Amino acid sequence: MPEHYQKPALTFSQQLSLLQHRGLVVSDKASALRQLSAISYYRLSAYWYPFRQRDGTGNILSNFVPDTEFNRITNLYEFDRKLRLLVMDALERVEVAVRTQITYHFGHTYGAFGHTDPGNFHAQFKHAVWLSKLEDETSRSSDEFIRHYQSKYDGFPRIPVWMLTEVMSFGALSFFYKGLRNDRRAGIEDKKLIADYFQIHHKRLGDWLHTLTYVRNVCAHHSRLWNRELAIRPDNSKLPEWRAPWTPRNDRIFYILLILRHLLRASGNGDEWACAVSQLMAPFADCDAQRCAMGMPENWKEHPVWK
């Protein structure tokens, strides 16, 4: 039977004292208190979890591994924060490129308002639900170009596809791509036209966009990323560079970094981004436990997708 939660709220000083009682080494108490007051005890607890002791059966204990320093935990937190910022940087570039390709090909094929016709999507696509949500978002938008369109043209909140893609979320964009038709026998390959730009099979691009939408939400909520087990993970690929030993697992951040590296390279940018990520990752990847927690092989710098 679940027990009643009875833990009291602790002051920052009490929080620090509790950590010290559990064996955490605090060399600068004033600095540690500033960190707790700026980041929070509960958020930092995700970063000291790997430094907690285990019993003989592998159960996590409250006490820390001997000689664990508070600075080591905050350094890991800062690493994760910087990693999220770099991932968000790449996601922005990828999202803009995907928006551009979808808008260009769909607009030229079906016209400015082709997205309002369910016949331009595959039969299983929930077009009415998708379009209704987008029109609600459009109505709530405060963007000047939306307000200008509303004041000058009829039919609002139905707007041209090249305006619509600018106000839709990454998730709605991913769903847009998912709804496109791709029937070679019928001579309709809308998904393929877009996927070809990214040098990837159209089914895999849809799978990656679904995963990246989830990762974007993790980053947007400032949640832990570096050793997270992905709740929505990409499908395993049969290509050797995407499988062990080059790519040990598909449910950790390194797989996401490889996805972003491929998509950025295909769209003609991302070398500086990859260098920045490598510089950030290198000191932490030297630790076997941290490298494995990120799903990285030992020779990750030589990975055929990364280098």
Steps between C-alpha positions, in 0.01 A plus 500: 500500500644844411622701797407859580766755397627675813833659408511866611629796298862572594690828500801526271729461802310189610522357150875548495539350847303195390727453199809528717351251746464257210869535416511776238823699515433876509819708482326836460179516703407854388531405132300180554218696665492739205474205262216343697312829509542552125445146368301321775567187699253283310633593156858434607399163647479361146869583456624352826305179445794332317724578799284323758615171649339165425453202728602144417188443290533825304241705686572874517586632847475853638872535574748622242797313358800601714680821398214621280528880486214746462686672215501177302123494510459864400755452220286215366193723522678777311616252235141383451376859477751585229420177318130588494581842355705342221227247427242780486726690262509202265128434538423856396705465183345163419149625568545802273640280222210254531249787499661639186498170312142410595374850417682514167396160367146500638431858393626443147310173465166587660490879518472752780202333666569139404534408866125564550410215261507157668540346156860623496585273794489124546166348600596415860619852581283677759481808285201670663650476850840622382357793301266604781785519751712703258218745432457545876872574529477743210210684663700541822819611325621854564747498210476814292483313168201303629320812617572668164355204310191498720433868435550480123369162380190292554482141618701549820618293690576308180831637378750398228716200581818710499355707783351203682830315528650804671255484789465123546693314768771245426251229599238630256769522231600139565133401479469694172782296351347180632176578318658554160438246226768272364371251245749421227250299296264798497785732410471696826816520710458810712695362796783380281546844343560646845705210636732506197621844607617346829651198323287254691215258436162666547383254767812560705463876481149472642630277780780745581267801504276321750797434730640851460164649599529312828863608550405862431238482775757359742735789423224762512413390853868514603488132592799271541631381164853364527414150632125493434348180369288626211129432547452540124794348320573467127463165332813290469668527162658212314784722380826401676591853609173519696549169680744360756792528537494843330171595663446294817138601562218710357348626825766750611614847407787395271251352254318833495825685441569271204154570359554874530848472350361318195211740447718809542766369265238414238361854519847648452601610849587373844880455496553774759216354704660156495833646610332679791327177605824303477683753716226484761471122498869408500581550871190311613538223241843420646313343792379153397187514715396842368577407141291183525216694664489715186499195269840579349762258372857541623616629160203734459704775332565263208136406457427505122190718550667737744843571356 
